[in-house]
Amino acid sequence: MRDPDSCHAIHRSLLIAVFDILEEAGLEVYLVNARETKNLPGRKSDVQESQWLMKLHTYGLLRNSFRPPQEIRTLRTYWRQRSDLVRAAGRHIQRMQKALTQMNIQLANVLSDISGKSGQAIIKAILQGERDGGELATLCDRRVQASQEEVAGSLEGNWQDDLLFVLQQEQDGYEFCQKQMADCDRHLEQCLQQRADRSQGASLPVEKRKERRKKKKGNHPQFDLRTALFRMAGTDLTLIDSVDVMTAMTILSEAGWDMSKWKTEDHFVSWLRLCPDNRISSDKIIGKGRLPTNNRVTIALKMAASTLRTSQTYLGAQFRRLRTKLGSPVAIKAMAAKLARLIYRMLRFGMQYVDQGAEF
């Protein structure tokens, strides 16, 4: 028997294929939320259910769900694949760290990230047969704060062939993920270059000071993603505090730049399920519910909102005020909704975000 979750995934893939074929044929296809039809009478078979859905659609009782156009879906495919590779590379790093710890190699005590330049140089030397801690410590970059004696002391462990084999396997897997990410970056850059230029000759705004000081490292794309996104969307979402280029890419690859799909910013916030779920009777709130979601834009906005805790900006001060009154979870959701409204205004009306300052 198949796993129910895998069966559902296969079923969704088949529906997507049918949707694409019908859309290419010039038909207006509706993608309807099943919650709107699940408790209706007369559904005894697939034939009767299809007839019932046809009747509902004839009366205009079915709402079409949002599905981005093909050019956004292409961009989304590349970005989702890259995100999966980033997570896979992170899992390889965790297993490498576990193998080192089991051999009593406490490299994490002196290096903040074993996937960096110094950590990778030491691990590759270990896999090539080097066991002397002093020699391995000389491979560290001069910017490492720990001394060579401290690094050498952390490399005194119990070398085991089985764990070294695991370390080699995980290192190969990590390097393979990095190679796949580089290929994904090339395709992503080509895809962004093929999009129409919506900047209308405007120049890219000056980068924020904190962002300017950051260097390209880690899992960031190996090309100028900020310029490419500004050219594609016509506005720079990274001007909003806590919204970096990775968050902006997630938003544009999932929702696109055409905010006319939602009538107002309230509709956009509701689509993200960041609005309150209040049950109202006679103009009174009789209960409050939760709106769980796995929308990637919602998750990205919540992660961005959580970074406002130490931000000395208007949004940072507003987050801290809400956190004091309502608690962190509610404040994060409220500020994520605030970010969504700012993004909607910038993409829909071409507004530019200007920080008013924490004192204001």
Sequence and secondary structure as in RCSB ss.txt:
>XXXX:A:sequence
MRDPDSCHAIHRSLLIAVFDILEEAGLEVYLVNARETKNLPGRKSDVQESQWLMKLHTYGLLRNSFRPPQEIRTL
RTYWRQRSDLVRAAGRHIQRMQKALTQMNIQLANVLSDISGKSGQAIIKAILQGERDGGELATLCDRRVQASQEE
VAGSLEGNWQDDLLFVLQQEQDGYEFCQKQMADCDRHLEQCLQQRADRSQGASLPVEKRKERRKKKKGNHPQFDL
RTALFRMAGTDLTLIDSVDVMTAMTILSEAGWDMSKWKTEDHFVSWLRLCPDNRISSDKIIGKGRLPTNNRVTIA
LKMAASTLRTSQTYLGAQFRRLRTKLGSPVAIKAMAAKLARLIYRMLRFGMQYVDQGAEF
>XXXX:A:secstr
   HHHHHHHHHHHHHHHHHHHHHTT       GGGTTT S  SSHHHHHHHHHHHHHTT         HHHHHH
HHHHHHHHHHHHHHHHHHHHHHHHHHHTT  GGGT S TTSHHHHHHHHHHHTT   HHHHHTTS TT SS HHH
HHHHT     HHHHHHHHHHHHHHHHHHHHHHHHHHHHHHHHHTS   STT       HHHHH  S TTS SS H
HHHHHHHHSS GGGSTT  HHHHHHHHHHH S GGGSSSHHHHHHHTT S EEEEETTEEEEEE      HHHHH
HHHHHHGGGG  SHHHHHHHHHHHHH HHHHHHHHHHHHHHHHHHHHHH        S  
